[in-house]
Structures are given as structure tokens and as C-alpha cells.
Amino acid sequence: MSVSIKILVEGSLCIALSIALSFVKLFALPQGGSVSLGMLPIFIFAIRRGGTAGISA
């Protein structure tokens, strides 16, 4: 099973961006929860590259 270098690089950049965005909170809920932008790059990567690459990221 061959994986392209472009897909690996894009996946690693999406993971790094996801980690950086997880520190940005959009708003905090009264019971202690919060909404962040951390999963957005992973969702975009999964939509672009398919389910297998998205699950592996």
C-alpha cells in the first residue's frame, strides 16, 4: 500500500494546525464545556482525501 508524500505532508500539517487551533476557544459554556476550532482541519482533510486518510489522521 503506497501513500503519497503529498498526502502525508498535508495530513501532518492538518494535525499541527489542529493542535494549534485547539487552544483557541470560541465560547465557554456555563457548565464548564467549551467550543474550539481544533477538529476543523481534520474534517477538511477527511473530506478532501477520503475516509481512510481522515481516520488515520
Phi and psi in radians as a Rosetta constraint file:
Dihedral C 1 N 2 CA 2 C 2 CIRCULARHARMONIC -1.756 0.35
Dihedral N 2 CA 2 C 2 N 3 CIRCULARHARMONIC 2.296 0.35
Dihedral C 2 N 3 CA 3 C 3 CIRCULARHARMONIC -1.992 0.35
Dihedral N 3 CA 3 C 3 N 4 CIRCULARHARMONIC 2.285 0.35
Dihedral C 3 N 4 CA 4 C 4 CIRCULARHARMONIC -1.207 0.35
Dihedral N 4 CA 4 C 4 N 5 CIRCULARHARMONIC 2.564 0.35
Dihedral C 4 N 5 CA 5 C 5 CIRCULARHARMONIC -1.112 0.35
Dihedral N 5 CA 5 C 5 N 6 CIRCULARHARMONIC -0.609 0.35
Dihedral C 5 N 6 CA 6 C 6 CIRCULARHARMONIC -1.097 0.35
Dihedral N 6 CA 6 C 6 N 7 CIRCULARHARMONIC -0.694 0.35
Dihedral C 6 N 7 CA 7 C 7 CIRCULARHARMONIC -1.187 0.35
Dihedral N 7 CA 7 C 7 N 8 CIRCULARHARMONIC -0.706 0.35
Dihedral C 7 N 8 CA 8 C 8 CIRCULARHARMONIC -1.117 0.35
Dihedral N 8 CA 8 C 8 N 9 CIRCULARHARMONIC -0.744 0.35
Dihedral C 8 N 9 CA 9 C 9 CIRCULARHARMONIC -1.171 0.35
Dihedral N 9 CA 9 C 9 N 10 CIRCULARHARMONIC -0.754 0.35
Dihedral C 9 N 10 CA 10 C 10 CIRCULARHARMONIC -1.106 0.35
Dihedral N 10 CA 10 C 10 N 11 CIRCULARHARMONIC -0.704 0.35
Dihedral C 10 N 11 CA 11 C 11 CIRCULARHARMONIC -1.119 0.35
Dihedral N 11 CA 11 C 11 N 12 CIRCULARHARMONIC -0.745 0.35
Dihedral C 11 N 12 CA 12 C 12 CIRCULARHARMONIC -1.192 0.35
Dihedral N 12 CA 12 C 12 N 13 CIRCULARHARMONIC -0.624 0.35
Dihedral C 12 N 13 CA 13 C 13 CIRCULARHARMONIC -1.174 0.35
Dihedral N 13 CA 13 C 13 N 14 CIRCULARHARMONIC -0.663 0.35
Dihedral C 13 N 14 CA 14 C 14 CIRCULARHARMONIC -1.156 0.35
Dihedral N 14 CA 14 C 14 N 15 CIRCULARHARMONIC -0.659 0.35
Dihedral C 14 N 15 CA 15 C 15 CIRCULARHARMONIC -1.160 0.35
Dihedral N 15 CA 15 C 15 N 16 CIRCULARHARMONIC -0.758 0.35
Dihedral C 15 N 16 CA 16 C 16 CIRCULARHARMONIC -1.117 0.35
Dihedral N 16 CA 16 C 16 N 17 CIRCULARHARMONIC -0.724 0.35
Dihedral C 16 N 17 CA 17 C 17 CIRCULARHARMONIC -1.152 0.35
Dihedral N 17 CA 17 C 17 N 18 CIRCULARHARMONIC -0.628 0.35
Dihedral C 17 N 18 CA 18 C 18 CIRCULARHARMONIC -1.133 0.35
Dihedral N 18 CA 18 C 18 N 19 CIRCULARHARMONIC -0.705 0.35
Dihedral C 18 N 19 CA 19 C 19 CIRCULARHARMONIC -1.138 0.35
Dihedral N 19 CA 19 C 19 N 20 CIRCULARHARMONIC -0.740 0.35
Dihedral C 19 N 20 CA 20 C 20 CIRCULARHARMONIC -1.152 0.35
Dihedral N 20 CA 20 C 20 N 21 CIRCULARHARMONIC -0.698 0.35
Dihedral C 20 N 21 CA 21 C 21 CIRCULARHARMONIC -1.322 0.35
Dihedral N 21 CA 21 C 21 N 22 CIRCULARHARMONIC -0.275 0.35
Dihedral C 21 N 22 CA 22 C 22 CIRCULARHARMONIC -1.199 0.35
Dihedral N 22 CA 22 C 22 N 23 CIRCULARHARMONIC -0.310 0.35
Dihedral C 22 N 23 CA 23 C 23 CIRCULARHARMONIC -1.460 0.35
Dihedral N 23 CA 23 C 23 N 24 CIRCULARHARMONIC -0.207 0.35
Dihedral C 23 N 24 CA 24 C 24 CIRCULARHARMONIC -1.606 0.35
Dihedral N 24 CA 24 C 24 N 25 CIRCULARHARMONIC 2.040 0.35
Dihedral C 24 N 25 CA 25 C 25 CIRCULARHARMONIC -1.751 0.35
Dihedral N 25 CA 25 C 25 N 26 CIRCULARHARMONIC 2.228 0.35
Dihedral C 25 N 26 CA 26 C 26 CIRCULARHARMONIC -1.275 0.35
Dihedral N 26 CA 26 C 26 N 27 CIRCULARHARMONIC -0.880 0.35
Dihedral C 26 N 27 CA 27 C 27 CIRCULARHARMONIC -2.771 0.35
Dihedral N 27 CA 27 C 27 N 28 CIRCULARHARMONIC 2.730 0.35
Dihedral C 27 N 28 CA 28 C 28 CIRCULARHARMONIC -1.836 0.35
Dihedral N 28 CA 28 C 28 N 29 CIRCULARHARMONIC 2.428 0.35
Dihedral C 28 N 29 CA 29 C 29 CIRCULARHARMONIC -1.532 0.35
Dihedral N 29 CA 29 C 29 N 30 CIRCULARHARMONIC 2.726 0.35
Dihedral C 29 N 30 CA 30 C 30 CIRCULARHARMONIC -1.126 0.35
Dihedral N 30 CA 30 C 30 N 31 CIRCULARHARMONIC -0.483 0.35
Dihedral C 30 N 31 CA 31 C 31 CIRCULARHARMONIC -1.562 0.35
Dihedral N 31 CA 31 C 31 N 32 CIRCULARHARMONIC 0.164 0.35
Dihedral C 31 N 32 CA 32 C 32 CIRCULARHARMONIC 1.861 0.35
Dihedral N 32 CA 32 C 32 N 33 CIRCULARHARMONIC -0.126 0.35
Dihedral C 32 N 33 CA 33 C 33 CIRCULARHARMONIC -1.434 0.35
Dihedral N 33 CA 33 C 33 N 34 CIRCULARHARMONIC 2.956 0.35
Dihedral C 33 N 34 CA 34 C 34 CIRCULARHARMONIC -2.639 0.35
Dihedral N 34 CA 34 C 34 N 35 CIRCULARHARMONIC 2.827 0.35
Dihedral C 34 N 35 CA 35 C 35 CIRCULARHARMONIC -1.983 0.35
Dihedral N 35 CA 35 C 35 N 36 CIRCULARHARMONIC 2.195 0.35
Dihedral C 35 N 36 CA 36 C 36 CIRCULARHARMONIC -2.206 0.35
Dihedral N 36 CA 36 C 36 N 37 CIRCULARHARMONIC 2.966 0.35
Dihedral C 36 N 37 CA 37 C 37 CIRCULARHARMONIC -1.676 0.35
Dihedral N 37 CA 37 C 37 N 38 CIRCULARHARMONIC 0.278 0.35
Dihedral C 37 N 38 CA 38 C 38 CIRCULARHARMONIC -1.094 0.35
Dihedral N 38 CA 38 C 38 N 39 CIRCULARHARMONIC -0.603 0.35
Dihedral C 38 N 39 CA 39 C 39 CIRCULARHARMONIC -1.574 0.35
Dihedral N 39 CA 39 C 39 N 40 CIRCULARHARMONIC -0.132 0.35
Dihedral C 39 N 40 CA 40 C 40 CIRCULARHARMONIC -1.032 0.35
Dihedral N 40 CA 40 C 40 N 41 CIRCULARHARMONIC -0.832 0.35
Dihedral C 40 N 41 CA 41 C 41 CIRCULARHARMONIC -1.091 0.35
Dihedral N 41 CA 41 C 41 N 42 CIRCULARHARMONIC -0.592 0.35
Dihedral C 41 N 42 CA 42 C 42 CIRCULARHARMONIC -1.192 0.35
Dihedral N 42 CA 42 C 42 N 43 CIRCULARHARMONIC -0.700 0.35
Dihedral C 42 N 43 CA 43 C 43 CIRCULARHARMONIC -1.091 0.35
Dihedral N 43 CA 43 C 43 N 44 CIRCULARHARMONIC -0.765 0.35
Dihedral C 43 N 44 CA 44 C 44 CIRCULARHARMONIC -1.116 0.35
Dihedral N 44 CA 44 C 44 N 45 CIRCULARHARMONIC -0.729 0.35
Dihedral C 44 N 45 CA 45 C 45 CIRCULARHARMONIC -1.099 0.35
Dihedral N 45 CA 45 C 45 N 46 CIRCULARHARMONIC -0.725 0.35
Dihedral C 45 N 46 CA 46 C 46 CIRCULARHARMONIC -1.161 0.35
Dihedral N 46 CA 46 C 46 N 47 CIRCULARHARMONIC -0.634 0.35
Dihedral C 46 N 47 CA 47 C 47 CIRCULARHARMONIC -1.203 0.35
Dihedral N 47 CA 47 C 47 N 48 CIRCULARHARMONIC -0.705 0.35
Dihedral C 47 N 48 CA 48 C 48 CIRCULARHARMONIC -1.271 0.35
Dihedral N 48 CA 48 C 48 N 49 CIRCULARHARMONIC -0.717 0.35
Dihedral C 48 N 49 CA 49 C 49 CIRCULARHARMONIC -1.852 0.35
Dihedral N 49 CA 49 C 49 N 50 CIRCULARHARMONIC -0.107 0.35
Dihedral C 49 N 50 CA 50 C 50 CIRCULARHARMONIC 1.789 0.35
Dihedral N 50 CA 50 C 50 N 51 CIRCULARHARMONIC 3.007 0.35
Dihedral C 50 N 51 CA 51 C 51 CIRCULARHARMONIC -1.182 0.35
Dihedral N 51 CA 51 C 51 N 52 CIRCULARHARMONIC -0.688 0.35
Dihedral C 51 N 52 CA 52 C 52 CIRCULARHARMONIC -1.130 0.35
Dihedral N 52 CA 52 C 52 N 53 CIRCULARHARMONIC -0.796 0.35
Dihedral C 52 N 53 CA 53 C 53 CIRCULARHARMONIC -1.198 0.35
Dihedral N 53 CA 53 C 53 N 54 CIRCULARHARMONIC -0.638 0.35
Dihedral C 53 N 54 CA 54 C 54 CIRCULARHARMONIC -1.168 0.35
Dihedral N 54 CA 54 C 54 N 55 CIRCULARHARMONIC -0.678 0.35
Dihedral C 54 N 55 CA 55 C 55 CIRCULARHARMONIC -1.221 0.35
Dihedral N 55 CA 55 C 55 N 56 CIRCULARHARMONIC -0.643 0.35
Dihedral C 55 N 56 CA 56 C 56 CIRCULARHARMONIC -1.243 0.35
Dihedral N 56 CA 56 C 56 N 57 CIRCULARHARMONIC -0.418 0.35
